[in-house]
């Protein structure tokens, strides 16, 4: 007997089935042959929230949540964060290999010439309410790009795809900055293509009356590293949304908008904003024990803690903690760091968190850094969406090229009413 197989005995029929095991999985469709009778639909799996279902084969990002390992295209995240720029990592994710010096220069130039947006985008940004959430504005603006580039619907044309990918990478910081300036009532700033990716982003955010904005190099580098850490994270909620929406062959702009919408929720990318609100609510180190009791009593969650796949320290959180020191050298220390460090210390020694293997995730410290840099909390998820765009796009492209993929369409277990007949409104009790 093939030892790489699973034997299943169906006790309803006493029949036995042999299912091949490949890469530690069986194919859910192999279960369909297991039937109680000839007209039976066949066995399915029931897996709400995809707790134990692989939806694709991927060669982009490797994650071992038990060991706390994260690699892009085989390279450890620590090495990439130490040595690369964000655009270099974006190239790696998209092409599978790190660029040569000339490839990198060409790539950076290419993305840089796509930072401008059509003037009409400024007009509809103006239509948003003065206190609109920047994430809502960003999601809407990304979706609207679809109307500016109608050819983007030709998703099977590799050249068309490549152009939209570069456009999206170039324009995301611009759209993010437009939403930020709008929420502050400030005039929009055009991209300065003599600056790097994050330096130009800072220019579009913070330039005032000075003739040329000079980004602080330490803060620009810190932002670049944070962008590297957020670039991809395999099949998370927003990436799964990107693949699901993209599987209907929708264009990449509306598909990216859908992924960004998934990111905006407080259990996903929206958590970094919630961490800051939580630290504000706690107020001081002295209030931490009573807050922890509330968490343990189920009244609230310790935001920025816990992860569906990491059951160990999130390696990104470790790197972010280090960046915090460099940023605070420039900006001064954010007093919320003391509350965060003490929260982490208590949580990591408390039975409740140890038993559930809850560790700080990427969002626990990122918000504190962003706030020290001058961002308001409602911008934090926008800062996550910019770098994650490359992850969404590379996963979308992989899905489109995968011959095994089809339109995403899960099954359900119907538990509603059995057939019944319509009753005229006058006869309903
Ligand atoms: N604080 C307190 N308890 C928690 C937390 C938390 N942050 N996270 C999980 N738990 C507890 C749950 O109450 C549950 O306890 P129980 O077994 O007694 O019922 C147990 O740990 C397992 O939690 P689940 O909700 O089943 O875990 P799941 O994998 O579904 O959730 C999630 C993962 C959503 C990230 C969760 O840990 C959470 O809500 N964390 C806070 C929000 C957050 O930081 N999100 C960012 C994630 S990273 C990212 O998306 C970029």
Boltz pocket constraint, residues with backbone or C-beta under 6 A from the ligand:
constraints:
  - pocket:
      binder: B
      contacts: [[A, 266], [A, 267], [A, 268], [A, 269], [A, 271], [A, 295], [A, 300], [A, 301], [A, 302], [A, 303], [A, 304], [A, 305], [A, 306], [A, 307], [A, 308], [A, 309], [A, 356], [A, 358], [A, 361], [A, 362], [A, 363]]
      max_distance: 6.0
